[in-house]
Amino acid sequence: MSIPSFSCSLAALSLLPGANSAAVAVVQPETPRDSKAVSVATTVEQLVKAYRAGPVSDRVTIRVVGADKKERRAQILLWVDRGTGRIGDPAAPKPGPTDQAPTVQLRAPQIRLDLGQLQVHAQGKPPGSPGVTTPSEAAGALTAVNRFERTTVYTAAIRSTSHEVLADLTSHFQPMPFPQLALALASAEASSSGDTGLLSDAMPLTPGVTFDSAEALVESGRAVIVMKGRHTGGRAGGAVSASVERATGRLRRFTADFDASTGNSIARIELVCAPSDQGDAGKWGIALEGRQVVKSPAELAPRRPGLVAGDSVKNASLMSEDLAPVSPDALMPRAGGRVVLVCFRGEGDGPPSEADLRAAAIASGRAVKLAAGENPSVVVSVRGVALLGLSEIDPVRLSALAARWRTIAAEAGLADTGLLFTASRVLVAEERAVPADTFAVAVNPDLSVRSVSIADRRGTAPSGTPADSEALDAMAIEIAGKPK
């Protein structure tokens, strides 16, 4: 039986500042006792009912175990309420006249997420609100803030029905790995067969989940139903299981395994869920006093001053295209070597200016030759780094950005070493207090900054033609850290 809603995105983990890494052995599930086969369909129906009965809140611990047996953990809080009905739903109370309040007290569908530094609230509008007869007339609102930056807020208008609130949330922020949201808000109801039709295969790592068995047993002293099956994520799919509390019908644990022998950088993803106090759903909103609206969620991050020579990049949180963490130390070609990071702000599926990025890549390649001419024993490598916002890490998008960099790197004569990504604010360059879109940072063996060269508006000459060799040589000298 297919339950596509149980999909899990490692991308969300990279957004959580509480994430940490440690060596750990993959924990094996305990041996079932007092087991009894039960219906998968009935279990899924119980799950759906539990998350649609009213406002609920869960504390979720995300645990990702790499193929190297190291793990990363993060913890989030979520609140979700389906509301009391949907426009077009025959069971929903009918709206009253425009000049009077509805006769039935209705709750709007809403989501509140506490992802560490990023806090998000999305709310629709009750179908019985005055004058509301169609989704277009029932505009909801999305709000996001950074808890460590108290002067900015991102807002957007969203549609109002339960499944539209969920869909519009994921259009502004990449899909989050929390099945509770789909269980509560997706449009399809659980049928007698148990096939909920929850979401499409939109989340990247564990699509196409199929449960083929369910057992009632005792897990860690609790009576649960454990559903088992497979998913089609990764390079060869893998085993998947979901534990459901028998007493409450709530999700207790979700685990997906990946075959590391096929090249996956992840061995296991596990979500451990525990009920939390949902409080008053009417107070889930985010206070906006003293905050100015920004145009993008990326602008919510606390502003950092631009890098200068002598600063350190050791705390830059980098990852590869397959979302595996990459230490800045690992970028050094060998002892005593240096690395040039060609950084650009990811915008859509490409850089803000391909001309500027191409110029930075070519100039970096020339800086490598300058360094070799100065001291042949010093090896300097060049790596591309896409700078992303808190909400912009998505494997499909990463692949598109990596493809653009691969083309530009080839044109610049650079080795194909893959594109790196970061959502941290360590790699920042400024020109007259304005953050740069494209720049190169030369890094010494001790991870201190050797030089910073901003490439904005330097990829083309005033005539509109590509930058000439003399202009590229000037950038190369800046990157190499040589006196002019």
LUMRO-270013 format. One record per residue (C-alpha): residue number from 0; residue in one letter; x, y, z. Coordinates in Angstrom, 3 decimals. Example, Ala and Ser with C-alpha at 12.3 -4.5 7.8 and 13.67 -1.06 7.14 Angstrom:
// LUMRO-270013
(0, a, (12.300, -4.500, 7.800))
(1, s, (13.670, -1.060, 7.140))
// end
This chain:
// LUMRO-270013
(0, m, (0.000, 0.000, 0.000))
(1, s, (1.491, 3.331, -1.056))
(2, i, (1.595, 6.267, 1.375))
(3, p, (3.539, 8.970, -0.473))
(4, s, (3.197, 11.417, 2.409))
(5, f, (5.891, 9.646, 4.372))
(6, s, (8.751, 11.400, 2.631))
(7, c, (11.761, 12.862, 4.383))
(8, s, (14.042, 15.730, 3.378))
(9, l, (17.563, 15.884, 4.782))
(10, a, (17.651, 19.432, 3.494))
(11, a, (15.576, 20.582, 6.451))
(12, l, (18.194, 19.263, 8.861))
(13, s, (20.782, 21.634, 7.420))
(14, l, (18.577, 24.577, 8.452))
(15, l, (18.567, 23.674, 12.116))
(16, p, (21.321, 25.250, 14.224))
(17, g, (20.997, 22.500, 16.843))
(18, a, (22.262, 19.887, 14.378))
(19, n, (25.417, 18.145, 15.515))
(20, s, (27.627, 15.289, 14.392))
(21, a, (29.079, 12.340, 16.281))
(22, a, (30.296, 8.821, 15.599))
(23, v, (27.594, 6.306, 16.393))
(24, a, (26.552, 2.807, 15.488))
(25, v, (23.232, 2.398, 13.700))
(26, v, (20.679, 1.396, 16.329))
(27, q, (18.804, -1.797, 15.522))
(28, p, (15.113, -2.075, 16.440))
(29, e, (14.285, -4.224, 19.429))
(30, t, (12.925, -7.713, 18.989))
(31, p, (9.111, -7.546, 18.846))
(32, r, (7.203, -9.296, 21.595))
(33, d, (3.524, -9.970, 22.005))
(34, s, (3.166, -9.206, 18.306))
(35, k, (-0.069, -9.514, 16.395))
(36, a, (-0.732, -8.823, 12.714))
(37, v, (-3.163, -5.966, 12.103))
(38, s, (-4.483, -4.062, 9.083))
(39, v, (-2.239, -1.485, 7.417))
(40, a, (-5.316, 0.308, 6.103))
(41, t, (-6.880, 0.579, 9.556))
(42, t, (-3.620, 1.858, 11.036))
(43, v, (-3.277, 4.567, 8.414))
(44, e, (-6.878, 5.603, 8.936))
(45, q, (-6.202, 5.866, 12.676))
(46, l, (-3.182, 8.089, 11.964))
(47, v, (-5.193, 10.417, 9.764))
(48, k, (-8.019, 10.746, 12.275))
(49, a, (-5.588, 11.491, 15.121))
(50, y, (-4.036, 14.435, 13.271))
(51, r, (-7.355, 15.795, 12.011))
(52, a, (-9.304, 15.672, 15.263))
(53, g, (-8.139, 19.140, 16.345))
(54, p, (-5.021, 21.223, 17.044))
(55, v, (-1.962, 19.036, 17.763))
(56, s, (1.695, 19.645, 18.507))
(57, d, (4.681, 17.298, 18.251))
(58, r, (8.315, 17.562, 19.253))
(59, v, (10.352, 15.836, 16.550))
(60, t, (13.959, 14.687, 16.866))
(61, i, (15.570, 14.183, 13.453))
(62, r, (18.470, 11.737, 13.363))
(63, v, (20.507, 11.175, 10.211))
(64, v, (23.206, 8.488, 10.179))
(65, g, (25.784, 8.754, 7.417))
(66, a, (27.430, 5.914, 5.545))
(67, d, (30.501, 6.675, 7.691))
(68, k, (28.453, 5.844, 10.838))
(69, k, (28.501, 9.487, 11.960))
(70, e, (25.162, 11.001, 12.899))
(71, r, (23.559, 14.410, 12.897))
(72, r, (20.665, 15.335, 15.180))
(73, a, (18.289, 18.251, 15.401))
(74, q, (15.043, 18.905, 17.231))
(75, i, (12.040, 20.920, 16.087))
(76, l, (8.556, 21.754, 17.318))
(77, l, (5.515, 21.718, 15.078))
(78, w, (1.915, 22.730, 15.590))
(79, v, (-0.778, 21.909, 13.051))
(80, d, (-4.546, 22.362, 12.915))
(81, r, (-6.710, 21.300, 9.980))
(82, g, (-9.420, 23.720, 11.016))
(83, t, (-13.115, 22.965, 11.049))
(84, g, (-13.840, 22.528, 7.352))
(85, r, (-12.941, 23.384, 3.781))
(86, i, (-14.588, 25.549, 1.184))
(87, g, (-16.486, 23.230, -1.101))
(88, d, (-16.687, 20.537, 1.582))
(89, p, (-20.362, 19.534, 1.975))
(90, a, (-19.725, 19.001, 5.681))
(91, a, (-18.319, 22.480, 6.202))
(92, p, (-20.622, 25.103, 7.760))
(93, k, (-22.054, 27.463, 5.158))
(94, p, (-20.800, 31.067, 5.209))
(95, g, (-23.170, 33.675, 6.553))
(96, p, (-24.129, 36.982, 4.911))
(97, t, (-21.301, 39.446, 4.401))
(98, d, (-22.675, 41.810, 7.043))
(99, q, (-22.784, 39.355, 9.912))
(100, a, (-20.491, 36.867, 11.611))
(101, p, (-20.950, 33.144, 10.958))
(102, t, (-23.261, 31.364, 13.355))
(103, v, (-20.716, 28.588, 14.006))
(104, q, (-17.327, 29.193, 15.636))
(105, l, (-14.747, 28.069, 13.066))
(106, r, (-10.990, 27.523, 13.241))
(107, a, (-8.668, 28.412, 10.386))
(108, p, (-6.245, 25.762, 9.104))
(109, q, (-2.752, 26.668, 10.252))
(110, i, (0.821, 25.492, 10.739))
(111, r, (3.463, 26.739, 13.165))
(112, l, (7.048, 25.474, 12.881))
(113, d, (9.933, 26.193, 15.245))
(114, l, (13.036, 25.093, 13.324))
(115, g, (15.593, 26.526, 15.700))
(116, q, (16.468, 29.924, 14.258))
(117, l, (13.721, 29.889, 11.628))
(118, q, (10.132, 30.236, 12.850))
(119, v, (7.251, 29.952, 10.408))
(120, h, (3.492, 30.447, 10.715))
(121, a, (1.013, 29.778, 7.903))
(122, q, (-2.715, 30.319, 8.348))
(123, g, (-5.683, 30.068, 6.043))
(124, k, (-9.127, 31.511, 6.685))
(125, p, (-12.202, 29.748, 8.066))
(126, p, (-14.668, 28.856, 5.308))
(127, g, (-17.483, 30.505, 7.227))
(128, s, (-15.813, 33.906, 7.405))
(129, p, (-18.005, 36.794, 6.226))
(130, g, (-18.090, 37.031, 2.461))
(131, v, (-15.871, 34.002, 1.924))
(132, t, (-17.290, 31.714, -0.745))
(133, t, (-14.256, 30.763, -2.860))
(134, p, (-10.569, 30.108, -2.115))
(135, s, (-9.553, 33.280, -3.974))
(136, e, (-11.665, 35.337, -1.568))
(137, a, (-10.196, 33.620, 1.475))
(138, a, (-6.568, 34.739, 1.328))
(139, g, (-4.447, 33.451, 4.182))
(140, a, (-1.056, 34.667, 5.360))
(141, l, (2.426, 33.230, 5.796))
(142, t, (4.880, 34.775, 8.232))
(143, a, (8.510, 33.854, 8.953))
(144, v, (11.117, 35.330, 11.277))
(145, n, (14.596, 34.532, 12.512))
(146, r, (14.594, 34.260, 16.280))
(147, f, (18.160, 35.653, 16.412))
(148, e, (17.364, 38.654, 14.204))
(149, r, (14.621, 40.806, 15.692))
(150, t, (14.197, 43.525, 13.082))
(151, t, (12.965, 41.646, 9.991))
(152, v, (9.978, 39.555, 8.925))
(153, y, (9.033, 37.785, 5.706))
(154, t, (5.351, 37.744, 4.762))
(155, a, (3.373, 36.358, 1.835))
(156, a, (-0.267, 35.924, 0.902))
(157, i, (-1.340, 32.288, 0.615))
(158, r, (-4.553, 30.489, -0.206))
(159, s, (-6.892, 29.519, 2.567))
(160, t, (-7.997, 25.866, 2.533))
(161, s, (-6.143, 23.230, 4.520))
(162, h, (-4.331, 21.527, 1.636))
(163, e, (-3.638, 24.897, -0.022))
(164, v, (-1.995, 26.200, 3.158))
(165, l, (0.321, 23.170, 3.075))
(166, a, (1.022, 23.499, -0.662))
(167, d, (1.730, 27.227, -0.431))
(168, l, (4.011, 26.753, 2.579))
(169, t, (6.171, 24.373, 0.540))
(170, s, (6.220, 26.814, -2.375))
(171, h, (7.955, 29.369, -0.137))
(172, f, (9.967, 26.919, 1.965))
(173, q, (11.253, 23.567, 0.754))
(174, p, (9.199, 20.495, 1.824))
(175, m, (9.836, 19.672, 5.467))
(176, p, (10.362, 16.058, 6.601))
(177, f, (7.350, 15.955, 8.887))
(178, p, (4.537, 13.528, 7.923))
(179, q, (2.247, 15.147, 10.493))
(180, l, (1.658, 18.109, 8.178))
(181, a, (0.330, 15.945, 5.356))
(182, l, (-1.631, 13.715, 7.728))
(183, a, (-3.435, 16.771, 9.060))
(184, l, (-3.800, 18.966, 5.992))
(185, a, (-3.679, 16.976, 2.749))
(186, s, (-6.882, 17.101, 0.730))
(187, a, (-7.794, 13.402, 0.515))
(188, e, (-9.635, 11.720, 3.365))
(189, a, (-8.776, 8.212, 4.572))
(190, s, (-10.979, 5.771, 2.721))
(191, s, (-12.222, 2.436, 3.908))
(192, s, (-9.291, 0.820, 2.083))
(193, g, (-6.827, 2.964, 3.998))
(194, d, (-5.304, 4.502, 0.855))
(195, t, (-5.169, 8.123, 1.969))
(196, g, (-3.748, 9.590, -1.211))
(197, l, (-1.711, 11.947, 0.970))
(198, l, (0.454, 14.230, -1.156))
(199, s, (2.349, 13.326, -4.296))
(200, d, (5.947, 12.085, -4.243))
(201, a, (7.235, 15.609, -3.703))
(202, m, (9.759, 15.143, -0.889))
(203, p, (13.155, 14.112, -2.141))
(204, l, (14.679, 11.281, -0.118))
(205, t, (11.962, 8.713, 0.611))
(206, p, (9.317, 8.847, -2.110))
(207, g, (7.044, 5.978, -3.030))
(208, v, (6.683, 4.462, 0.431))
(209, t, (4.778, 1.176, 0.376))
(210, f, (3.766, -0.544, 3.618))
(211, d, (3.016, -4.246, 3.264))
(212, s, (2.649, -5.328, 6.898))
(213, a, (1.568, -4.038, 10.308))
(214, e, (2.046, -5.594, 13.739))
(215, a, (0.701, -4.673, 17.142))
(216, l, (3.549, -5.011, 19.652))
(217, v, (5.302, -3.401, 22.601))
(218, e, (8.153, -0.991, 21.818))
(219, s, (10.156, 0.558, 24.663))
(220, g, (7.316, -0.295, 27.035))
(221, r, (4.633, 1.288, 24.849))
(222, a, (1.864, -0.417, 22.918))
(223, v, (2.382, 0.465, 19.268))
(224, i, (1.550, -0.674, 15.777))
(225, v, (4.633, -0.952, 13.548))
(226, m, (4.105, -0.770, 9.802))
(227, k, (6.940, -2.021, 7.592))
(228, g, (7.634, -1.710, 3.902))
(229, r, (9.992, -0.094, 1.409))
(230, h, (10.676, 3.258, -0.217))
(231, t, (12.136, 4.121, -3.606))
(232, g, (14.411, 6.962, -2.493))
(233, g, (18.184, 7.100, -2.780))
(234, r, (19.874, 5.042, -5.464))
(235, a, (18.255, 1.713, -4.700))
(236, g, (15.429, 2.349, -2.248))
(237, g, (15.416, 0.711, 1.166))
(238, a, (13.439, -0.506, 4.152))
(239, v, (11.019, 1.802, 5.925))
(240, s, (8.993, 1.536, 9.120))
(241, a, (6.508, 3.696, 11.020))
(242, s, (5.450, 3.210, 14.638))
(243, v, (2.012, 4.431, 15.705))
(244, e, (0.896, 4.826, 19.328))
(245, r, (-2.078, 2.511, 19.792))
(246, a, (-3.596, 4.680, 22.534))
(247, t, (-3.504, 7.991, 20.640))
(248, g, (-3.080, 7.072, 16.971))
(249, r, (-0.166, 9.529, 16.784))
(250, l, (3.128, 8.933, 15.008))
(251, r, (5.869, 7.781, 17.369))
(252, r, (8.750, 6.915, 15.047))
(253, f, (9.525, 6.909, 11.333))
(254, t, (12.688, 5.231, 10.006))
(255, a, (14.071, 4.870, 6.484))
(256, d, (17.225, 2.915, 5.652))
(257, f, (19.436, 3.403, 2.595))
(258, d, (21.921, 1.003, 1.007))
(259, a, (25.308, 2.658, 1.520))
(260, s, (26.970, 0.136, -0.809))
(261, t, (25.222, 1.788, -3.779))
(262, g, (26.907, 5.139, -3.114))
(263, n, (24.365, 6.782, -0.789))
(264, s, (25.991, 9.118, 1.729))
(265, i, (23.137, 8.399, 4.166))
(266, a, (22.531, 5.072, 5.887))
(267, r, (19.446, 5.925, 7.937))
(268, i, (16.965, 8.720, 8.595))
(269, e, (14.903, 8.532, 11.754))
(270, l, (12.195, 10.793, 13.162))
(271, v, (11.270, 10.298, 16.810))
(272, c, (8.035, 12.092, 17.691))
(273, a, (6.501, 12.943, 21.046))
(274, p, (3.276, 14.860, 21.755))
(275, s, (3.784, 18.407, 22.999))
(276, d, (1.391, 20.905, 24.549))
(277, q, (-0.455, 22.496, 21.649))
(278, g, (-1.626, 25.434, 23.765))
(279, d, (-4.239, 27.829, 22.413))
(280, a, (-4.339, 27.556, 18.605))
(281, g, (-5.488, 31.158, 18.505))
(282, k, (-2.093, 32.218, 19.864))
(283, w, (0.170, 30.312, 17.461))
(284, g, (0.903, 33.431, 15.425))
(285, i, (4.224, 35.282, 15.429))
(286, a, (4.532, 38.765, 16.960))
(287, l, (5.558, 41.280, 14.299))
(288, e, (6.063, 44.429, 16.381))
(289, g, (9.271, 46.257, 15.537))
(290, r, (10.014, 44.181, 12.420))
(291, q, (10.382, 45.394, 8.843))
(292, v, (9.172, 43.295, 5.910))
(293, v, (11.916, 41.824, 3.684))
(294, k, (11.542, 40.502, 0.142))
(295, s, (13.014, 37.043, 0.657))
(296, p, (13.389, 34.521, 3.498))
(297, a, (17.135, 34.667, 2.813))
(298, e, (17.139, 38.216, 4.209))
(299, l, (16.008, 36.978, 7.624))
(300, a, (19.493, 35.799, 8.596))
(301, p, (21.445, 38.018, 11.004))
(302, r, (23.667, 40.336, 9.032))
(303, r, (27.405, 39.685, 9.276))
(304, p, (30.198, 42.027, 8.257))
(305, g, (32.028, 41.040, 5.091))
(306, l, (35.148, 38.875, 5.219))
(307, v, (38.536, 40.557, 5.290))
(308, a, (42.065, 39.182, 5.319))
(309, g, (42.770, 37.391, 8.592))
(310, d, (39.177, 36.276, 9.251))
(311, s, (38.530, 32.549, 9.630))
(312, v, (36.217, 30.333, 7.564))
(313, k, (36.546, 27.275, 9.825))
(314, n, (32.887, 27.590, 10.883))
(315, a, (31.533, 27.650, 7.329))
(316, s, (28.919, 24.864, 7.200))
(317, l, (29.427, 23.362, 3.757))
(318, m, (27.731, 20.433, 2.075))
(319, s, (28.078, 18.544, -1.181))
(320, e, (25.379, 18.089, -3.803))
(321, d, (24.202, 14.894, -2.067))
(322, l, (23.822, 16.911, 1.188))
(323, a, (26.795, 15.265, 2.923))
(324, p, (28.674, 17.683, 5.244))
(325, v, (32.081, 18.871, 4.003))
(326, s, (34.690, 20.234, 6.400))
(327, p, (36.612, 23.305, 5.225))
(328, d, (39.798, 21.437, 6.225))
(329, a, (38.994, 18.774, 3.627))
(330, l, (39.151, 21.361, 0.824))
(331, m, (42.897, 21.875, 1.114))
(332, p, (44.649, 20.044, -1.729))
(333, r, (47.518, 18.912, 0.546))
(334, a, (49.611, 20.071, 3.496))
(335, g, (50.607, 23.682, 2.937))
(336, g, (48.169, 24.123, 0.066))
(337, r, (45.517, 26.765, -0.364))
(338, v, (41.990, 26.867, -1.773))
(339, v, (40.063, 29.580, -3.602))
(340, l, (36.319, 29.557, -2.966))
(341, v, (34.370, 31.066, -5.852))
(342, c, (31.143, 32.044, -4.094))
(343, f, (27.887, 33.094, -5.687))
(344, r, (24.386, 33.666, -4.418))
(345, g, (22.073, 30.941, -5.672))
(346, e, (19.147, 32.610, -7.414))
(347, g, (16.597, 30.335, -9.037))
(348, d, (18.536, 27.627, -10.840))
(349, g, (21.598, 29.746, -11.595))
(350, p, (23.810, 32.632, -10.443))
(351, p, (22.641, 36.279, -10.436))
(352, s, (25.120, 37.001, -13.251))
(353, e, (26.755, 34.250, -15.297))
(354, a, (29.177, 36.812, -16.738))
(355, d, (30.392, 37.784, -13.250))
(356, l, (30.652, 34.165, -12.135))
(357, r, (32.539, 33.213, -15.303))
(358, a, (34.955, 36.109, -14.734))
(359, a, (35.530, 35.052, -11.116))
(360, a, (36.172, 31.453, -12.209))
(361, i, (38.634, 32.460, -14.951))
(362, a, (40.427, 34.907, -12.642))
(363, s, (40.680, 32.223, -9.941))
(364, g, (42.278, 29.844, -12.429))
(365, r, (44.816, 32.545, -13.315))
(366, a, (45.448, 33.157, -9.593))
(367, v, (46.378, 29.469, -9.276))
(368, k, (49.014, 29.950, -11.997))
(369, l, (50.328, 33.076, -10.280))
(370, a, (50.741, 31.144, -7.034))
(371, a, (52.545, 28.315, -8.839))
(372, g, (54.903, 30.801, -10.484))
(373, e, (55.675, 32.335, -7.111))
(374, n, (56.244, 28.993, -5.364))
(375, p, (55.871, 25.751, -7.364))
(376, s, (55.568, 23.693, -4.168))
(377, v, (52.335, 25.439, -3.137))
(378, v, (49.265, 23.737, -4.574))
(379, v, (46.127, 25.865, -4.920))
(380, s, (42.735, 24.416, -5.841))
(381, v, (39.477, 26.142, -6.804))
(382, r, (36.022, 25.195, -5.515))
(383, g, (32.646, 26.712, -6.302))
(384, v, (30.237, 27.506, -3.442))
(385, a, (26.552, 28.397, -3.877))
(386, l, (25.194, 30.631, -1.116))
(387, l, (21.606, 29.741, -0.276))
(388, g, (18.959, 31.104, 2.053))
(389, l, (17.344, 29.288, 4.958))
(390, s, (14.533, 27.999, 2.780))
(391, e, (16.359, 27.285, -0.456))
(392, i, (18.054, 23.906, 0.084))
(393, d, (16.380, 21.377, -2.157))
(394, p, (18.142, 18.503, -3.989))
(395, v, (16.499, 19.287, -7.345))
(396, r, (17.588, 22.906, -7.123))
(397, l, (21.079, 21.922, -5.967))
(398, s, (21.476, 19.719, -9.041))
(399, a, (20.471, 22.585, -11.335))
(400, l, (22.965, 24.955, -9.692))
(401, a, (25.699, 22.296, -9.829))
(402, a, (25.085, 21.824, -13.550))
(403, r, (25.457, 25.568, -14.204))
(404, w, (28.702, 25.685, -12.213))
(405, r, (30.038, 22.613, -14.024))
(406, t, (29.546, 24.376, -17.370))
(407, i, (31.170, 27.617, -16.207))
(408, a, (34.080, 25.785, -14.536))
(409, a, (34.745, 23.884, -17.773))
(410, e, (34.731, 27.142, -19.756))
(411, a, (37.250, 28.560, -17.262))
(412, g, (39.483, 25.493, -17.561))
(413, l, (38.933, 24.428, -13.936))
(414, a, (38.853, 20.827, -12.734))
(415, d, (35.401, 19.343, -12.163))
(416, t, (35.454, 18.974, -8.370))
(417, g, (31.737, 19.526, -7.805))
(418, l, (29.836, 22.464, -6.372))
(419, l, (29.541, 23.030, -2.632))
(420, f, (26.586, 24.645, -0.863))
(421, t, (26.045, 26.576, 2.343))
(422, a, (23.168, 28.260, 4.154))
(423, s, (25.423, 29.734, 6.831))
(424, r, (26.484, 33.385, 6.855))
(425, v, (30.216, 32.835, 7.294))
(426, l, (31.013, 33.360, 3.604))
(427, v, (29.968, 36.988, 3.089))
(428, a, (31.684, 39.737, 1.133))
(429, e, (30.615, 43.370, 1.092))
(430, e, (31.181, 46.365, -1.129))
(431, r, (30.261, 49.674, 0.480))
(432, a, (28.237, 47.790, 3.113))
(433, v, (26.206, 45.985, 0.407))
(434, p, (26.499, 42.158, 0.317))
(435, a, (28.125, 40.943, -2.896))
(436, d, (26.470, 38.422, -5.203))
(437, t, (29.674, 36.921, -6.614))
(438, f, (33.160, 36.920, -5.097))
(439, a, (36.294, 34.828, -4.615))
(440, v, (37.891, 34.089, -1.232))
(441, a, (41.444, 32.745, -1.061))
(442, v, (41.923, 30.634, 2.067))
(443, n, (45.231, 29.790, 3.757))
(444, p, (46.097, 26.333, 5.160))
(445, d, (45.033, 27.462, 8.666))
(446, l, (41.611, 28.455, 7.230))
(447, s, (42.322, 32.154, 7.581))
(448, v, (41.288, 34.442, 4.736))
(449, r, (44.160, 35.446, 2.464))
(450, s, (42.192, 37.739, 0.181))
(451, v, (38.702, 38.676, -1.015))
(452, s, (37.900, 39.794, -4.562))
(453, i, (34.386, 40.948, -5.454))
(454, a, (33.302, 40.131, -9.007))
(455, d, (29.979, 41.998, -9.141))
(456, r, (29.659, 44.000, -12.386))
(457, r, (33.207, 42.983, -13.434))
(458, g, (32.206, 40.244, -15.843))
(459, t, (31.397, 42.669, -18.631))
(460, a, (33.101, 45.772, -19.973))
(461, p, (31.219, 49.110, -20.177))
(462, s, (30.561, 48.288, -23.826))
(463, g, (28.661, 45.170, -22.789))
(464, t, (31.311, 42.770, -24.069))
(465, p, (32.945, 40.156, -21.775))
(466, a, (35.684, 41.434, -19.471))
(467, d, (39.043, 41.631, -21.259))
(468, s, (42.212, 39.818, -20.261))
(469, e, (43.630, 42.841, -18.465))
(470, a, (40.562, 43.093, -16.203))
(471, l, (40.710, 39.361, -15.469))
(472, d, (44.422, 39.610, -14.635))
(473, a, (43.655, 42.394, -12.145))
(474, m, (41.122, 40.139, -10.418))
(475, a, (43.618, 37.272, -10.421))
(476, i, (46.187, 39.437, -8.646))
(477, e, (43.597, 40.359, -5.997))
(478, i, (42.681, 36.705, -5.480))
(479, a, (46.293, 35.569, -5.264))
(480, g, (46.888, 38.187, -2.618))
(481, k, (49.794, 39.655, -4.528))
(482, p, (50.626, 43.385, -4.394))
(483, k, (49.530, 45.299, -7.476))
// end
